């Protein structure tokens, strides 16, 4: 019961927080009277949030860095002006705009500590606002904090979820949970909407059950082999350097010529095997190799997919927040999004 209450408490904070006179809710942000400043100064236009993005980065010791973003599309002059007023208010008194929110977070962490029996604390609280172009223009209010003891750590395994039992996501809300390098995902419940190399993503609406969301990771069995690979790479590098100087000294070859001669033989490349990538990762790979932006038709041609299949994958990536798309004439252009991560 304690875990359920803790998660519900956090949920109220995430999707409906009242911050020093400005309601930053799941549905609406209203700039009204703040510390004696008239509503006429701050504005009274409702700012409907378009989406909420929650990112939880779990470290090896169980500590998690939390980032909660409220995003509002600034496609109306009144909304843009209201968000500008909200930005000025936040910058002039960050403490007032975050006190209620973070007092609630501290209470949530204390409840989770009591429910799990694991020592927890919260630090590094902060709030900021910005206008972000992705390429559409958004007003973004970001809350950050560090949750110590968030995940349970036992030996070489990390378990996430007991502090969030019964959590849920509303429509247009997403949550990403990442884990440290050197670990592999062993269990995720319920099934995630998207999986990356080191993270899972859920898109609302999702009503998690008891002890959910649940994510378990174990230290990769290939981690030691990875370190051995580094050692072997260093040995190989030493051999190459030795060969370089041997060519240089024995044949009177210039250093540049020696390097070109040693590199002339074709060898393995570092490009990932496309067969080992998910459809989403293959699209992201295309965009990364093209400087972060490409026409959708170029993706169709390079991957050899049908337009329908490409459109489905692009839609998932766009909903996940990995990419953005916009029209350029009659063409659909894709670009990697900046989630602030």
Secondary structure, DSSP 8 states (H G I E B T S, - for coil): -HHHHHHHHHHHHHHEEEETTEEEESSEEE---BTTB-HHHH---EEE--EEEEEEEE-TTS-EEEEEEEEEE--SHHHHHHHHHHHHHHHH-HHHHHHHHHHHHHHHHHHHHHHH----EEEEEEEEEEEEESSSEEEEEEEEEEEET-SEEETTEEEE-GGGTT-EE-TTEEEEEE--TTEEEEEEES--SEE-SSEEEEESSEE--TT-SEEEEEE-TTHHHHHHHHHHHHHHHHHHHHHHHHHHHHH---HHHHHHHHT-S--------GGGS-HHHHHHHHHHHTTTEEEHHHHHHHHT--HHHHHHHHHHHHHHTSEEEEEETTEEEEEE-----
